[in-house]
Amino acid sequence: MSLRTAVIGGGAAGFFLAVNLKEMMPTMDVTILERSPRVLAKVAMSGGGRCNCTNTFRQVSDLSAVYPRGHRLLKRLFKVFSPTDAYAWFERHGLPLTIQDDECVFPQAQDAQAVVGCFRTLARRYDVHVLTSHKVDSLRQLADYDFVAVTTGGSPTGQRLRWLADCGHEVEPPVPSLFSLTVGDEALHQLMGLVVADASVRLPATKLRADGPLLITHWGLSGPAILRLSSYGARQLADHDYRMPLSVGWVALSETDVHDALQMAVVRDAQRQLSTCNPLGLQQRLWNYLADRALGERSHLRWSELGKKDLNRLTNILTNDTYQTHGRAPFKDEFVTCGGVSLRAVSATTLESRHVPRLYFAGEVLDIDGITGGFNFQAAWTTAYVAASSIAEAAKR
Ligand SMILES: Cc1cc2nc3c(=O)[nH]c(=O)nc-3n(C[C@H](O)[C@H](O)[C@H](O)COP(=O)(O)OP(=O)(O)OC[C@H]3O[C@@H](n4cnc5c(N)ncnc54)[C@H](O)[C@@H]3O)c2cc1C
C-alpha cells in the first residue's frame, strides 16, 4: 500500500508542497485538506490580482532587510531552493514570468488566475486529492496518514495555533504586519493621493527606519515606506496599540544639505515669498503644507524676512517631521502575519517538527514573514520545497 501524506491548508505553500512531493515520489498518496470551500484564495487576490510571485533579489544585499523574521533560516534554505530555482520552476511548469524594473516578478499574463490555474492543473495531473471545507484542528484527525505537512498560513489570532501549541510547538504570538497607519492631522488628509517618491519614515522610540515612496491618504500615511516600517516594527507597534510617534523625512537629503538649500534661497530669492518659491522641488501643495506647519503665519513672509529660528524650524519639519499614529489603517493593503510556529520548534534543515515525528511545516504558519515585493510567496515556495524533499527522503528510508 502506498504511503500517505496529508497537507493541511490549500494555499500557496500547500499546493507547492503537494505538487513537488508528487514529482519527487509519484507513488506517494497526497491529500490537501482545506478549511474553507475554496483553495488558493490568497494567491487569487495577491499582488492586486496580478500575483507578485517572487523577486529577483538583485537589489537585496542583506536578507534581514526583506525578511524581518526568518532571514537566517531562509539564507540556509535558499541553498536548497532559491528564488532563481522558483523562477525556473514556474517557467518549466507552464507559467511564463516577467520581471519588472523594480525586480518584482509577475506572471506574464499579469493575472493571478494564471498561477491558480497552474497549481490546479498540476494537482489534477498528479492526482493530488483536494478536500475542501475540511478543517483540521487536532492530530487525532490525521491518524491514517504517514506524514503530515502543516501549511495553514498566517493566523491573526493565536487561537488557530492552539492545536499545534498543545502538542508542544513553541508559538510566537501572531500580530499583523504590512499595514498603513492612521494619523489624526486634518491638514495632512487634505493632501490625500499625494506621493513623495523619496521619503524616509522612522519610529523614534526604536531604531527602525524605512525609505521609499510615501503615500498620503485620507486617514494618514501609506505606501511602500510605511508598509516596510510596519513590517520592521510589527511587534513594537502592536505592543503600543499602534500609537507611537512617527518621524517623516520628506526629502532624501541630510539636515545640513536642507539647511544649506534654505540659506541659499534666503540669498537668491530674498524678495520672493516663501509660499511661492520652493527651493527643494517638493510638490507645491506639500511645500505649502510643510511651510505652514513649520512657520504658521510666518510662511507668508519673504525669504529675507526669515530668521535663524525659522530656518531651523523649516529644516526640522522637512527632515524630521513628527506625528502621532492613532492606529492601523482600515485593511486595504497586503497583509501578512508576524509570528506563528517558532523556528525553534522545527529542524532547520528538514522543517520537521522537533516535537512530533513525521510532522512538517511550510509557509506563513512559521514565524517567517517579509516585506512586499514577492518575498512572502518566495518564503512559501522555498519552505514548501524543502518540506516536500524531507518527506520524500524520509519515505524512502
Ligand atoms: C491581499 C493580499 C495580497 C498579497 N499579495 C502578495 C504578493 O503579491 N506577493 C507575495 O509574495 N505575497 C503576497 N501576500 C502574502 C501571501 O499571500 C502569503 O504570504 C502566502 O499566501 C502564504 O502562503 P501559505 O500557503 O503559507 O498561506 P495561505 O496562502 O494563507 O494558505 C493557507 C491555507 O490554509 C487554510 N487553513 C488554515 N487553517 C486551516 C485548518 N485548520 N485546516 C485546514 N485548512 C486551513 C486556509 O484557509 C488557507 O487556504 C498577499 C497577502 C494578501 C492578504
The ligand as a MOL file (V3000), in Angstrom:
LIG
                    3D

  0  0  0     0  0            999 V3000
M  V30 BEGIN CTAB
M  V30 COUNTS 53 58 0 0 0
M  V30 BEGIN ATOM
M  V30 1 C -4.3350 40.8710 -0.1650 0
M  V30 2 C -3.0290 40.1400 -0.1260 0
M  V30 3 C -2.1420 40.2570 -1.1860 0
M  V30 4 C -0.9130 39.6100 -1.1470 0
M  V30 5 N -0.0710 39.7550 -2.2100 0
M  V30 6 C 1.1440 39.1480 -2.1770 0
M  V30 7 C 2.0310 39.2410 -3.2990 0
M  V30 8 O 1.6970 39.8000 -4.3540 0
M  V30 9 N 3.2640 38.6760 -3.1780 0
M  V30 10 C 3.6510 37.9850 -2.0470 0
M  V30 11 O 4.7750 37.4840 -2.0060 0
M  V30 12 N 2.8070 37.8370 -1.0050 0
M  V30 13 C 1.5730 38.3850 -1.0520 0
M  V30 14 N 0.7190 38.2240 0.0030 0
M  V30 15 C 1.1280 37.3350 1.1010 0
M  V30 16 C 0.9110 35.8710 0.6370 0
M  V30 17 O -0.4000 35.7550 0.1110 0
M  V30 18 C 1.0980 34.8990 1.7970 0
M  V30 19 O 2.3300 35.1210 2.4040 0
M  V30 20 C 1.0430 33.4620 1.2610 0
M  V30 21 O -0.2540 33.2110 0.7200 0
M  V30 22 C 1.3360 32.4520 2.3540 0
M  V30 23 O 1.1290 31.1670 1.8430 0
M  V30 24 P 0.6250 29.9890 2.7860 0
M  V30 25 O 0.3380 28.8340 1.9150 0
M  V30 26 O 1.5440 29.8360 3.9210 0
M  V30 27 O -0.7450 30.5340 3.4030 0
M  V30 28 P -2.1370 30.7780 2.6550 0
M  V30 29 O -1.9100 31.0910 1.2240 0
M  V30 30 O -2.8560 31.7540 3.5050 0
M  V30 31 O -2.8570 29.3650 2.7340 0
M  V30 32 C -3.2170 28.7580 3.9480 0
M  V30 33 C -4.4510 27.9180 3.7020 0
M  V30 34 O -4.6980 27.0890 4.8400 0
M  V30 35 C -6.0770 27.0700 5.1200 0
M  V30 36 N -6.2240 26.7100 6.5320 0
M  V30 37 C -5.9450 27.4760 7.5980 0
M  V30 38 N -6.1820 26.7960 8.7420 0
M  V30 39 C -6.6230 25.5730 8.3750 0
M  V30 40 C -7.0270 24.4190 9.1160 0
M  V30 41 N -7.0190 24.4140 10.4390 0
M  V30 42 N -7.4070 23.3150 8.4270 0
M  V30 43 C -7.4260 23.3110 7.0720 0
M  V30 44 N -7.0480 24.3870 6.3200 0
M  V30 45 C -6.6450 25.5010 6.9590 0
M  V30 46 C -6.5170 28.4810 4.7740 0
M  V30 47 O -7.9070 28.5440 4.5600 0
M  V30 48 C -5.6970 28.7530 3.5130 0
M  V30 49 O -6.3620 28.3240 2.3430 0
M  V30 50 C -0.5360 38.8350 -0.0160 0
M  V30 51 C -1.4320 38.7000 1.0390 0
M  V30 52 C -2.6670 39.3340 0.9920 0
M  V30 53 C -3.6220 39.1650 2.1250 0
M  V30 END ATOM
M  V30 BEGIN BOND
M  V30 1 1 1 2
M  V30 2 1 2 3
M  V30 3 2 2 52
M  V30 4 2 3 4
M  V30 5 1 4 5
M  V30 6 1 4 50
M  V30 7 2 5 6
M  V30 8 1 6 7
M  V30 9 1 6 13
M  V30 10 2 7 8
M  V30 11 1 7 9
M  V30 12 1 9 10
M  V30 13 2 10 11
M  V30 14 1 10 12
M  V30 15 2 12 13
M  V30 16 1 13 14
M  V30 17 1 14 15
M  V30 18 1 14 50
M  V30 19 1 15 16
M  V30 20 1 16 17
M  V30 21 1 16 18
M  V30 22 1 18 19
M  V30 23 1 18 20
M  V30 24 1 20 21
M  V30 25 1 20 22
M  V30 26 1 22 23
M  V30 27 1 23 24
M  V30 28 2 24 25
M  V30 29 1 24 26
M  V30 30 1 24 27
M  V30 31 1 27 28
M  V30 32 2 28 29
M  V30 33 1 28 30
M  V30 34 1 28 31
M  V30 35 1 31 32
M  V30 36 1 32 33
M  V30 37 1 33 34
M  V30 38 1 33 48
M  V30 39 1 34 35
M  V30 40 1 35 36
M  V30 41 1 35 46
M  V30 42 1 36 37
M  V30 43 1 36 45
M  V30 44 2 37 38
M  V30 45 1 38 39
M  V30 46 1 39 40
M  V30 47 2 39 45
M  V30 48 1 40 41
M  V30 49 2 40 42
M  V30 50 1 42 43
M  V30 51 2 43 44
M  V30 52 1 44 45
M  V30 53 1 46 47
M  V30 54 1 46 48
M  V30 55 1 48 49
M  V30 56 2 50 51
M  V30 57 1 51 52
M  V30 58 1 52 53
M  V30 END BOND
M  V30 END CTAB
M  END
